[in-house]
Amino acid sequence: MQSNNTILIIIATLVVGAGAYWFFFTGTGNDVPLVPTDMTQNSAQLRFNKLVSELGSISFDTRIFSDPRFDMLLDLATPIAPETSGRFDPFASIPGVIGK
């Protein structure tokens, strides 16, 4: 009974090995497609191309930058004072602390 199981395991291993060899090393899975992929476009590519062509016609009115009200705007940014950084290793023990 045990010899039958061993024979079946050996046959199954050979079949799987032969299939793996055929799949990976014969090159049948690397066939050239019938239609070149660079000549076909799916709907997403067509929509993207349409949107890109529409962006070319966008223009901005830049007269606002020469308006005196724009020149009167003030920068209200608050300067950030430099501060010292923390410890190099925040998880290291603190010298002089009891119990650490």
N, C-alpha and C positions, 0 to 999 in steps of 0.2 A: 504494500500500500504506500509505503513511504517512497519507494523508488518511482512509483507512478507520479507522485506529487513532484518529485525532483525533476523528472523528465518534463512534466508540464511547465514547471518554472523555467527550465532551461529553454524550452521552445518559445515560451512567451517572451523571455528576455531577448532571444534572437530576433523574433518578429519586431519587437519594439526597437531594437538596435538597427535593424535593416530599414525600418520606416524612418527613423531619425536620420540615418545616413542618406537615404533617398531625398528626404525633404531639405536637408541642409547642404548637401554636397553635389547634387546633380544639376542645380541651377534652374530647375523648372519653375521655381517660384519667383525668379527674377526676370521674367519675360518682359519685353518692351511693350507698353500699352499700345493698342491699335490707334488711338487718337492722341496726338501730342498734348500734354497737359497745359503747355503755354498758350495753345490756341483756343482752349475752351475756357469759358468764364461762367461761373455760377451766378445766381441772382444776387448774392451778397457783393461779389466783385463788381457787377454791373451797377448796383446801387451806389457803391463807394465811388466809382468813376463818375457817376452823374453828380454826386454831391461835390466832388472835387472840382468839376467843371463849373458848378454854380458858385463856388467860392471865388473864382477869378474875377467875377463881376462886382464884388463887394468893394465899396469905397467909403472912406470916412471923411467927414467934414472937419477939417483941422482949424477952422477960423476961431474956435473957442480959445486956442492957445494965444491968439493975439488980442483977445478981449481984455480991457483994463481990469475987469473984475477978477479974471483969472490971475493976473499979475499981483493983485492985492491979497491973495490967499497966503496965509502964514503956516509955517511948519510948526505944529504943536507937539512934536515928538519929545518925549521925556528922555533925557540922557540916562543911561544905566551906568551906575558907578561900579567900577571893578571891585570884586570881593575876593577874599582868599578862598582857595579851594579847600575841600574837606581832607580827610585823611586818605593816604594812598590806598590802604586796605581797610575799609570800614568794619570788616569782620575780625580783624586782628585784636588780640587782647590789649587792653589799655595798661600801660605801665603804671604801677603804684596803686592799682585798684585791687583790693583784697578779694580773694575768692576766684580770681581768674587765672 
